[in-house]
Amino acid sequence: MNTYCIITIVLSLIQSSGASESWIVGGKVAKPHSRRYMASLQYYGWDAKWHHYCGGFLIRDDFVLTAAHCRPSREMQVTVVLGAHNLPKNEPSQQRMQVGKYYQHPNFKGGFDFDIMLMKLKQKAKLNKFVQVIDLPTKDKNIHAHKECVVPGWGRTQPSKDSPGSDVLKEAVEKIQFNFECENIVKDYFNSEHMICTKFNKKGGSLCQGDSGGPLICKGKPLGIVAYTNRDDCTKPKYPHVFTKISRFLPWIKKVMGGRGNASEPSTLDSQEINIRFN
């Protein structure tokens, strides 16, 4: 079996845009509103309800950073929810924001590399004790192996397509892995200049479908964006979890947020394909 068959985009979420899913399996429930930068990307379903499909995080009061494969199709109605812990409860702390523009990295072609996207909100978030921005790294530098990090998300809680997502924010503990270890397993799908990979165990929990676009938090800083993992079972410690390396894209992020970026066109996937992928 070749590597492509083994690894799949964490369609974490938007199965509608060709991405692959990811969720927090095991791990622990996060302290309510301790991750005040977390964002839930939600689509409006045919059941007239909002459904979480991807994670993201607030880096300015009007910008959310997430994965490029979380870009919705033209037909999808999407909203960003900030200030949440228990999503279905519609807590008073929640702010539901509309997206003004999507900025996928111009080199993202629907594969594994350049999986990063900025979402400009139509209005600024109200920063308070439930909603805050998180500062990005200030420069591109090497990330040492064995550093312990946290991955928060509302994704599925069991490695099964029938498993529902978590109502409350959960988090898994994972450790940075050596690049050569990832290259040996993921082969050509791992770009050490643009990506970070982690190892994990059952006790610490595992990200998987539904967590795409969320942050890899190391010592209080977001170093990565959930990108992809093993297609068949994201809870197998043999296979690393892979993240887009944020510091590598700082110049592009600054350019877009400074008003000099180009908004990406909506995906052209049709509603039938969206339905199949979300199921």
C-alpha beads as a LAMMPS data file, in Angstrom:
LAMMPS data file: protein, C-alpha beads

279 atoms
278 bonds

1 atom types
1 bond types

-500.0 500.0 xlo xhi
-500.0 500.0 ylo yhi
-500.0 500.0 zlo zhi

Masses

1 110.0

Atoms # bond

1 1 1 0.000 0.000 0.000
2 1 1 1.461 3.381 -0.906
3 1 1 1.702 6.331 1.441
4 1 1 -1.184 8.199 -0.126
5 1 1 -3.493 5.340 0.784
6 1 1 -2.233 5.372 4.352
7 1 1 -2.460 9.103 4.981
8 1 1 -5.426 11.357 4.333
9 1 1 -6.163 15.004 4.885
10 1 1 -7.776 15.433 8.185
11 1 1 -10.769 16.398 6.392
12 1 1 -11.246 17.490 9.646
13 1 1 -13.904 18.863 8.731
14 1 1 -14.944 19.925 5.716
15 1 1 -15.486 16.876 4.005
16 1 1 -17.255 19.150 1.683
17 1 1 -14.109 20.703 0.434
18 1 1 -12.121 17.582 0.023
19 1 1 -10.701 17.625 3.476
20 1 1 -10.702 14.749 5.859
21 1 1 -12.058 14.581 9.390
22 1 1 -10.409 14.716 12.784
23 1 1 -11.618 14.532 16.381
24 1 1 -10.410 14.389 19.990
25 1 1 -10.486 10.767 21.120
26 1 1 -9.783 10.286 24.810
27 1 1 -7.962 13.255 26.287
28 1 1 -9.845 15.403 28.774
29 1 1 -12.508 18.095 28.896
30 1 1 -10.934 21.544 28.797
31 1 1 -11.574 23.942 31.653
32 1 1 -14.569 26.016 30.459
33 1 1 -13.451 29.117 28.574
34 1 1 -9.779 28.498 29.287
35 1 1 -9.098 28.482 25.518
36 1 1 -10.708 31.832 24.805
37 1 1 -9.190 32.032 21.322
38 1 1 -10.949 28.894 20.062
39 1 1 -13.402 29.154 17.181
40 1 1 -15.963 26.628 15.972
41 1 1 -16.636 26.686 12.226
42 1 1 -20.207 25.567 11.588
43 1 1 -22.363 24.878 8.547
44 1 1 -26.150 25.101 8.326
45 1 1 -27.546 21.640 7.564
46 1 1 -30.632 20.394 5.798
47 1 1 -32.034 19.644 9.265
48 1 1 -32.130 23.412 9.897
49 1 1 -29.398 23.110 12.546
50 1 1 -25.851 24.362 12.819
51 1 1 -23.136 21.676 12.820
52 1 1 -19.490 21.992 13.860
53 1 1 -17.122 20.821 11.125
54 1 1 -13.746 22.512 11.747
55 1 1 -11.798 24.351 14.372
56 1 1 -9.945 27.646 14.158
57 1 1 -8.494 30.305 16.436
58 1 1 -8.792 34.067 16.761
59 1 1 -5.532 35.911 16.031
60 1 1 -7.021 39.401 15.700
61 1 1 -10.456 40.695 16.599
62 1 1 -11.436 40.333 12.942
63 1 1 -9.328 37.361 11.747
64 1 1 -9.530 33.618 12.403
65 1 1 -6.716 31.275 11.365
66 1 1 -7.596 27.737 10.237
67 1 1 -6.747 25.060 7.656
68 1 1 -7.213 25.720 3.931
69 1 1 -9.111 22.454 3.512
70 1 1 -11.782 23.872 5.841
71 1 1 -12.808 26.278 3.064
72 1 1 -16.554 25.782 2.476
73 1 1 -18.122 25.369 -0.931
74 1 1 -20.161 28.099 -2.561
75 1 1 -23.462 26.482 -1.531
76 1 1 -22.627 26.226 2.153
77 1 1 -23.858 28.705 4.720
78 1 1 -21.107 29.002 7.329
79 1 1 -20.732 30.844 10.608
80 1 1 -17.910 31.198 13.137
81 1 1 -18.740 30.753 16.822
82 1 1 -16.474 32.351 19.431
83 1 1 -16.642 32.237 23.225
84 1 1 -18.008 28.697 23.362
85 1 1 -17.416 25.719 25.620
86 1 1 -20.624 23.693 25.265
87 1 1 -21.690 24.307 21.666
88 1 1 -25.334 23.064 21.753
89 1 1 -26.182 25.161 24.797
90 1 1 -25.944 28.468 22.933
91 1 1 -24.235 29.951 25.975
92 1 1 -24.627 33.715 26.563
93 1 1 -20.854 33.949 26.083
94 1 1 -21.077 32.769 22.465
95 1 1 -20.631 35.201 19.592
96 1 1 -21.825 34.055 16.169
97 1 1 -19.898 35.812 13.413
98 1 1 -20.316 35.879 9.643
99 1 1 -17.309 35.545 7.356
100 1 1 -16.525 38.409 5.007
101 1 1 -13.661 36.882 3.015
102 1 1 -11.657 33.667 2.850
103 1 1 -7.930 33.789 2.178
104 1 1 -6.584 30.367 1.311
105 1 1 -2.841 30.278 0.757
106 1 1 -2.358 30.835 -2.989
107 1 1 -0.212 27.695 -3.277
108 1 1 -2.795 25.403 -1.711
109 1 1 -4.024 23.027 -4.419
110 1 1 -6.281 20.778 -2.366
111 1 1 -3.495 18.459 -1.193
112 1 1 -1.370 18.327 1.933
113 1 1 0.995 21.294 1.610
114 1 1 0.214 24.984 2.201
115 1 1 -2.858 23.953 4.218
116 1 1 -3.501 27.314 5.841
117 1 1 -6.298 29.866 5.548
118 1 1 -7.331 33.184 7.073
119 1 1 -10.990 34.092 7.529
120 1 1 -11.824 37.778 7.797
121 1 1 -14.924 38.360 9.902
122 1 1 -17.571 40.799 8.724
123 1 1 -17.456 42.499 12.105
124 1 1 -14.971 42.630 14.917
125 1 1 -15.323 40.193 17.796
126 1 1 -16.049 41.686 21.212
127 1 1 -13.022 40.819 23.314
128 1 1 -13.936 39.968 26.909
129 1 1 -13.398 37.279 29.547
130 1 1 -14.741 34.632 27.159
131 1 1 -13.215 35.773 23.851
132 1 1 -9.574 36.746 23.344
133 1 1 -6.972 36.628 20.596
134 1 1 -3.858 34.457 20.820
135 1 1 -0.479 35.799 19.729
136 1 1 1.351 34.022 16.921
137 1 1 5.061 33.151 16.989
138 1 1 7.210 36.163 16.131
139 1 1 9.696 34.391 13.858
140 1 1 10.385 31.155 12.019
141 1 1 12.587 28.842 14.061
142 1 1 13.264 25.179 14.632
143 1 1 10.876 23.360 16.961
144 1 1 12.560 20.861 19.236
145 1 1 11.366 17.281 19.465
146 1 1 9.710 15.961 22.645
147 1 1 8.125 19.326 23.449
148 1 1 4.723 18.614 25.033
149 1 1 1.794 20.414 23.432
150 1 1 -2.001 20.528 23.609
151 1 1 -4.556 20.216 20.808
152 1 1 -8.079 21.483 21.693
153 1 1 -11.179 20.707 19.646
154 1 1 -14.839 19.729 19.398
155 1 1 -14.277 16.804 17.032
156 1 1 -15.544 13.245 17.280
157 1 1 -14.793 11.341 20.449
158 1 1 -14.424 7.852 18.956
159 1 1 -12.604 6.609 15.818
160 1 1 -15.868 5.749 14.111
161 1 1 -17.775 7.556 11.369
162 1 1 -20.927 7.143 13.444
163 1 1 -19.440 8.823 16.501
164 1 1 -20.875 12.282 17.244
165 1 1 -18.667 15.272 17.889
166 1 1 -18.064 16.449 21.408
167 1 1 -20.540 18.987 22.791
168 1 1 -17.840 20.443 25.042
169 1 1 -14.317 21.504 24.182
170 1 1 -11.802 18.724 24.778
171 1 1 -8.024 18.632 24.523
172 1 1 -5.378 16.023 23.807
173 1 1 -1.718 16.058 24.819
174 1 1 0.794 15.275 22.060
175 1 1 4.583 15.582 21.706
176 1 1 6.617 17.038 18.867
177 1 1 8.321 14.323 16.856
178 1 1 11.640 14.413 14.968
179 1 1 11.205 15.381 11.316
180 1 1 13.105 12.340 10.085
181 1 1 10.676 10.065 11.933
182 1 1 7.755 11.659 10.139
183 1 1 9.521 11.539 6.783
184 1 1 10.162 7.803 7.240
185 1 1 6.450 7.138 7.740
186 1 1 4.649 9.785 5.691
187 1 1 7.307 9.890 2.936
188 1 1 6.735 12.519 0.247
189 1 1 3.606 13.900 1.915
190 1 1 5.645 15.437 4.724
191 1 1 7.407 18.742 4.036
192 1 1 9.607 19.531 7.034
193 1 1 9.846 23.205 6.024
194 1 1 6.077 23.675 6.160
195 1 1 4.940 20.996 8.610
196 1 1 5.258 19.724 12.174
197 1 1 4.325 16.245 13.327
198 1 1 3.509 14.808 16.728
199 1 1 3.347 11.483 18.495
200 1 1 0.778 10.548 21.096
201 1 1 -0.560 7.756 23.273
202 1 1 -4.005 6.575 24.320
203 1 1 -3.709 8.161 27.750
204 1 1 -3.033 11.654 26.447
205 1 1 -5.731 11.411 23.812
206 1 1 -5.706 11.778 20.057
207 1 1 -6.987 14.336 17.584
208 1 1 -8.873 13.134 14.540
209 1 1 -11.875 13.993 12.336
210 1 1 -13.518 17.267 13.285
211 1 1 -10.441 18.913 14.790
212 1 1 -8.924 20.171 11.539
213 1 1 -8.011 23.811 11.557
214 1 1 -7.511 23.898 15.321
215 1 1 -4.207 24.922 16.921
216 1 1 -1.254 22.976 18.273
217 1 1 -0.502 24.908 21.474
218 1 1 3.024 24.647 22.907
219 1 1 3.898 26.687 25.998
220 1 1 0.973 28.988 25.326
221 1 1 1.850 29.630 21.671
222 1 1 0.086 28.245 18.563
223 1 1 2.834 26.538 16.574
224 1 1 0.733 24.461 14.185
225 1 1 -2.658 24.015 12.513
226 1 1 -4.264 20.544 12.459
227 1 1 -3.818 19.270 8.890
228 1 1 -3.901 15.491 8.365
229 1 1 -3.455 12.070 9.897
230 1 1 -3.944 8.364 9.143
231 1 1 -7.061 7.800 7.076
232 1 1 -8.160 4.501 8.566
233 1 1 -7.591 5.135 12.277
234 1 1 -6.206 8.399 13.651
235 1 1 -5.744 6.793 17.088
236 1 1 -2.907 4.488 15.981
237 1 1 0.273 5.766 17.692
238 1 1 2.314 4.275 14.828
239 1 1 1.197 7.098 12.545
240 1 1 2.024 10.735 13.357
241 1 1 -0.401 13.631 13.333
242 1 1 0.678 16.416 10.997
243 1 1 0.242 20.176 11.374
244 1 1 0.917 23.171 9.155
245 1 1 3.876 25.059 10.638
246 1 1 2.559 28.553 11.375
247 1 1 5.901 30.357 11.703
248 1 1 6.808 29.412 8.142
249 1 1 3.849 31.443 6.880
250 1 1 4.228 34.585 8.995
251 1 1 5.090 36.865 6.025
252 1 1 1.965 35.730 4.149
253 1 1 -0.233 36.133 7.246
254 1 1 1.071 39.661 7.826
255 1 1 0.530 40.536 4.162
256 1 1 -3.093 39.378 4.182
257 1 1 -3.942 41.018 7.487
258 1 1 -2.293 44.198 6.316
259 1 1 -4.820 44.389 3.517
260 1 1 -2.592 43.339 0.642
261 1 1 -3.805 39.779 0.208
262 1 1 -6.193 38.393 -2.383
263 1 1 -9.437 36.751 -1.280
264 1 1 -9.825 33.215 -2.597
265 1 1 -12.722 32.124 -4.755
266 1 1 -15.354 29.826 -3.205
267 1 1 -15.031 26.104 -3.807
268 1 1 -17.027 24.778 -6.749
269 1 1 -18.011 21.462 -5.171
270 1 1 -21.683 20.797 -5.670
271 1 1 -24.241 20.104 -2.950
272 1 1 -24.400 16.399 -3.792
273 1 1 -20.689 15.967 -3.149
274 1 1 -20.977 17.937 0.080
275 1 1 -23.757 15.656 1.286
276 1 1 -21.749 12.518 0.517
277 1 1 -18.653 13.759 2.278
278 1 1 -20.428 14.959 5.390
279 1 1 -22.055 11.559 5.732

Bonds

1 1 1 2
2 1 2 3
3 1 3 4
4 1 4 5
5 1 5 6
6 1 6 7
7 1 7 8
8 1 8 9
9 1 9 10
10 1 10 11
11 1 11 12
12 1 12 13
13 1 13 14
14 1 14 15
15 1 15 16
16 1 16 17
17 1 17 18
18 1 18 19
19 1 19 20
20 1 20 21
21 1 21 22
22 1 22 23
23 1 23 24
24 1 24 25
25 1 25 26
26 1 26 27
27 1 27 28
28 1 28 29
29 1 29 30
30 1 30 31
31 1 31 32
32 1 32 33
33 1 33 34
34 1 34 35
35 1 35 36
36 1 36 37
37 1 37 38
38 1 38 39
39 1 39 40
40 1 40 41
41 1 41 42
42 1 42 43
43 1 43 44
44 1 44 45
45 1 45 46
46 1 46 47
47 1 47 48
48 1 48 49
49 1 49 50
50 1 50 51
51 1 51 52
52 1 52 53
53 1 53 54
54 1 54 55
55 1 55 56
56 1 56 57
57 1 57 58
58 1 58 59
59 1 59 60
60 1 60 61
61 1 61 62
62 1 62 63
63 1 63 64
64 1 64 65
65 1 65 66
66 1 66 67
67 1 67 68
68 1 68 69
69 1 69 70
70 1 70 71
71 1 71 72
72 1 72 73
73 1 73 74
74 1 74 75
75 1 75 76
76 1 76 77
77 1 77 78
78 1 78 79
79 1 79 80
80 1 80 81
81 1 81 82
82 1 82 83
83 1 83 84
84 1 84 85
85 1 85 86
86 1 86 87
87 1 87 88
88 1 88 89
89 1 89 90
90 1 90 91
91 1 91 92
92 1 92 93
93 1 93 94
94 1 94 95
95 1 95 96
96 1 96 97
97 1 97 98
98 1 98 99
99 1 99 100
100 1 100 101
101 1 101 102
102 1 102 103
103 1 103 104
104 1 104 105
105 1 105 106
106 1 106 107
107 1 107 108
108 1 108 109
109 1 109 110
110 1 110 111
111 1 111 112
112 1 112 113
113 1 113 114
114 1 114 115
115 1 115 116
116 1 116 117
117 1 117 118
118 1 118 119
119 1 119 120
120 1 120 121
121 1 121 122
122 1 122 123
123 1 123 124
124 1 124 125
125 1 125 126
126 1 126 127
127 1 127 128
128 1 128 129
129 1 129 130
130 1 130 131
131 1 131 132
132 1 132 133
133 1 133 134
134 1 134 135
135 1 135 136
136 1 136 137
137 1 137 138
138 1 138 139
139 1 139 140
140 1 140 141
141 1 141 142
142 1 142 143
143 1 143 144
144 1 144 145
145 1 145 146
146 1 146 147
147 1 147 148
148 1 148 149
149 1 149 150
150 1 150 151
151 1 151 152
152 1 152 153
153 1 153 154
154 1 154 155
155 1 155 156
156 1 156 157
157 1 157 158
158 1 158 159
159 1 159 160
160 1 160 161
161 1 161 162
162 1 162 163
163 1 163 164
164 1 164 165
165 1 165 166
166 1 166 167
167 1 167 168
168 1 168 169
169 1 169 170
170 1 170 171
171 1 171 172
172 1 172 173
173 1 173 174
174 1 174 175
175 1 175 176
176 1 176 177
177 1 177 178
178 1 178 179
179 1 179 180
180 1 180 181
181 1 181 182
182 1 182 183
183 1 183 184
184 1 184 185
185 1 185 186
186 1 186 187
187 1 187 188
188 1 188 189
189 1 189 190
190 1 190 191
191 1 191 192
192 1 192 193
193 1 193 194
194 1 194 195
195 1 195 196
196 1 196 197
197 1 197 198
198 1 198 199
199 1 199 200
200 1 200 201
201 1 201 202
202 1 202 203
203 1 203 204
204 1 204 205
205 1 205 206
206 1 206 207
207 1 207 208
208 1 208 209
209 1 209 210
210 1 210 211
211 1 211 212
212 1 212 213
213 1 213 214
214 1 214 215
215 1 215 216
216 1 216 217
217 1 217 218
218 1 218 219
219 1 219 220
220 1 220 221
221 1 221 222
222 1 222 223
223 1 223 224
224 1 224 225
225 1 225 226
226 1 226 227
227 1 227 228
228 1 228 229
229 1 229 230
230 1 230 231
231 1 231 232
232 1 232 233
233 1 233 234
234 1 234 235
235 1 235 236
236 1 236 237
237 1 237 238
238 1 238 239
239 1 239 240
240 1 240 241
241 1 241 242
242 1 242 243
243 1 243 244
244 1 244 245
245 1 245 246
246 1 246 247
247 1 247 248
248 1 248 249
249 1 249 250
250 1 250 251
251 1 251 252
252 1 252 253
253 1 253 254
254 1 254 255
255 1 255 256
256 1 256 257
257 1 257 258
258 1 258 259
259 1 259 260
260 1 260 261
261 1 261 262
262 1 262 263
263 1 263 264
264 1 264 265
265 1 265 266
266 1 266 267
267 1 267 268
268 1 268 269
269 1 269 270
270 1 270 271
271 1 271 272
272 1 272 273
273 1 273 274
274 1 274 275
275 1 275 276
276 1 276 277
277 1 277 278
278 1 278 279
